[in-house]
Amino acid sequence: MILALIGILIGILIGFYIPVTYSTSYSLYISVAILACLDSVFGGIRANLEQNFDIRIFVTGFFGNAILAALLAYIGDRLGVPLYYAAIFAFGSRLFQNFAIIRRILINR
């Protein structure tokens, strides 16, 4: 738990003191990748509450989902087909499902 809080604090400090800018042409890819990362984070919180968290599954899912989502958006952009909708639907629905399960676990405690 302490390690997670330290990681969050380091991330916040990096976000405040090291400005990161990117071209607006990448905003679609970044937003879909962030949604995929949030899905992994909520899945990790759920797994932790269910006491079956595995760091290898979390890390590979975190980066794998982000890369897959951004790649799907990129390929769709090149083909002229909005394939990023598939990533938004899949990761968005899982994110809300994980949130609902987390909420139920916390309420039942």
Secondary structure, DSSP 8 states (H G I E B T S, - for coil): -HHHHHHHHHHHHHHHHS-----GGGHHHHHHHHHHHHHHHHHHHHHHHTT---HHHHHHHHHHHHHHHHHHHHHHHHHTS-THHHHHHHHHHHHHHHHHHHHHHHHH-
